[in-house]
């Protein structure tokens, strides 16, 4: 018997493509994305500056003043009260 050639197999069928909704596609950095990044950068910069000036206490005080409307003063930044002037040293008449 002569050798028989095996029949060629058909390629496997490819699965159908599933359409991706427009809401899930990544944008190209529209106005909303850029604005959010700018605001996040400004907020991060304010936190960094306050941390460098007074450490974690200064950051906590800034956040409380900004969002909780609580006026906290960090212990490091508290200054001594000025001496009161009497009538002898008052300005004006």
Wavefront OBJ file of the C-alpha trace (Angstrom):
o trace
v 0.000 0.000 0.000
v 1.323 3.374 -0.914
v 1.642 5.901 1.920
v -1.385 8.081 2.146
v -1.117 11.780 2.769
v -2.938 13.060 5.764
v -5.605 15.606 4.942
v -4.740 19.174 5.896
v -6.556 20.478 8.948
v -8.460 23.709 8.685
v -7.210 26.547 10.915
v -9.031 26.972 14.195
v -11.865 29.455 13.978
v -11.138 32.812 15.598
v -13.540 33.940 18.308
v -15.761 36.869 17.392
v -14.533 40.265 18.588
v -16.443 41.748 21.463
v -17.048 45.481 21.041
v -15.686 47.672 23.844
v -18.061 50.419 25.033
v -16.877 53.972 24.520
v -17.000 54.608 28.280
v -14.297 51.983 28.869
v -11.907 53.210 26.184
v -9.041 55.324 27.461
v -9.235 58.958 26.453
v -6.387 61.010 25.082
v -6.189 63.457 28.010
v -9.148 65.719 27.502
v -9.945 68.821 29.518
v -11.295 66.857 32.484
v -8.154 64.729 32.837
v -5.849 67.726 32.522
v -7.822 69.811 35.014
v -7.843 66.998 37.555
v -4.081 66.605 37.209
v -3.496 70.321 37.711
v -5.651 70.409 40.848
v -3.925 67.321 42.224
v -0.540 68.933 41.575
v -1.529 72.160 43.340
v -2.835 70.214 46.329
v 0.331 68.093 46.464
v 2.512 71.199 46.242
v 0.684 72.824 49.167
v 1.145 69.675 51.260
v 4.850 69.494 50.396
v 5.492 73.159 51.236
v 3.706 72.834 54.581
v 5.616 69.652 55.386
v 8.941 71.320 54.641
v 8.050 74.370 56.749
v 6.780 72.624 59.860
v 6.688 68.856 59.500
v 3.635 66.659 59.980
v 2.087 69.037 62.541
v 2.045 71.858 60.001
v 0.412 69.592 57.388
v -2.250 68.504 59.894
v -2.924 72.131 60.829
v -3.194 73.148 57.156
v -5.607 70.322 56.375
v -7.722 71.169 59.437
v -7.819 74.849 58.515
v -8.643 74.098 54.891
v -11.264 71.368 55.162
v -12.525 71.126 58.771
v -12.473 74.887 59.483
v -10.619 74.231 62.716
v -7.851 76.689 63.473
v -5.022 74.492 64.728
v -1.589 75.953 65.288
v 1.291 73.476 65.376
v 3.319 73.577 68.589
v 6.544 74.439 66.770
v 5.127 77.533 65.091
v 3.498 79.140 68.157
v 5.107 82.484 68.882
v 5.299 84.275 72.223
v 2.625 86.904 72.833
v 3.720 90.496 72.439
v 3.916 92.551 75.621
v 0.979 94.888 76.126
v 1.723 98.595 76.041
v 0.338 100.722 78.794
v -1.184 104.208 78.449
v 2.277 105.746 78.713
v 3.393 104.116 75.488
v 0.158 104.395 73.521
v 0.284 106.038 70.134
v -1.780 109.003 69.197
v -3.270 111.555 71.580
l 1 2 3 4 5 6 7 8 9 10 11 12 13 14 15 16 17 18 19 20 21 22 23 24 25 26 27 28 29 30 31 32 33 34 35 36 37 38 39 40 41 42 43 44 45 46 47 48 49 50 51 52 53 54 55 56 57 58 59 60 61 62 63 64 65 66 67 68 69 70 71 72 73 74 75 76 77 78 79 80 81 82 83 84 85 86 87 88 89 90 91 92 93
